[in-house]
Amino acid sequence: MKLRQYVVDAFADRVFEGNPAAVCVLERWPDEALMMSITRENNLSETAFAVPEGEGYRLRWFTPGGEIDLCGHATLAAAYVIDQFVQPGVQSIRFQTLSGLLTVTRRGELYEMDFPAYTLKQLEVTDAITEALGARPREVWRARDLLCVFDDPETVMNLKPDLDKVRALKGALMQVTAPGTGTEFDCISRSFAPKMEVPEDPVCGSGHCHIIPYWAGRLGKTDLVARQASPRGGTLYCRMEGDRVALAGRAALYARSELMLEELP
């Protein structure tokens, strides 16, 4: 059978920016081993699979290292694909996921996602963290991921972490952040995910479920513009709403293709 797949650059104003994700919208679930094979063949940080369920879709995210419980950029990419090619013009899409119900609403050119905000617990700044990153953070926090806070944005942009040492630390991913540069951005960040076989995630939506609660509290504001300072770069328009965080961004279609599969197991 032929399976249509889309590759979308999420949190991007144009192709070759933001974070690429592959998206497959299917009528029924394939075997999990096949989804992992497709994910590894794509070799992107995320491949998303969506199947209609109730009034929306069931959405699952896979990295080359396995299935994960929350992914922002692949959710944005899936919403873009459904809006552009499956249900053209739909204003709001409901996804049932491992992290509960996630709703994506189209607001002009932006796709705004309603995500849970992580509750952060402050940890000690250790020598192991400093050695792994190659610089000593001012603060360290943890929820699903480690969040390391620096005072100087240049430090974050110039980090060259030892990924083997990062892999040995607690937390699923390593998020590093600092205040923004100039007046355009409230904060900048980078994301490293060697445990997921992703050395650096170009733009990490779920990482901002850690980053935005931190900066909202520190800056005393609810609306923030965040910049992921990876080589590709990406911009997120964020808003704290109680224990939720709204993450919005643009998307650009890079490719449409057909996967030539004999059958869905």
Number of C-alpha atoms within 10 A of each C-alpha: 10 12 15 14 20 21 23 28 27 36 33 24 16 14 17 16 21 30 29 28 26 28 26 21 23 14 9 11 16 14 10 11 10 14 21 18 12 17 24 18 10 16 16 19 29 31 30 25 24 25 18 16 14 9 10 16 19 19 24 23 26 25 22 20 16 15 19 15 12 23 22 25 31 30 29 28 29 29 30 27 23 19 18 13 12 12 13 11 11 14 14 16 20 20 25 20 17 15 13 12 16 18 18 24 18 21 12 9 11 19 26 25 26 20 26 21 23 22 14 19 11 13 13 10 15 12 11 14 23 16 14 19 21 15 17 19 22 12 15 21 21 20 17 18 22 26 29 26 23 20 14 14 19 15 17 24 18 12 13 12 18 13 19 12 15 24 20 13 17 14 17 18 25 27 25 26 29 24 20 19 14 8 8 11 17 20 22 24 28 24 26 23 21 21 19 20 16 20 17 19 27 25 32 28 28 21 27 28 28 24 26 26 23 20 21 17 11 9 11 9 12 16 16 20 19 25 23 28 22 21 14 15 18 24 23 26 19 23 21 22 15 10 12 15 24 23 30 27 24 24 26 20 19 15 12 13 11 11 13 10 10 9 9 12 9
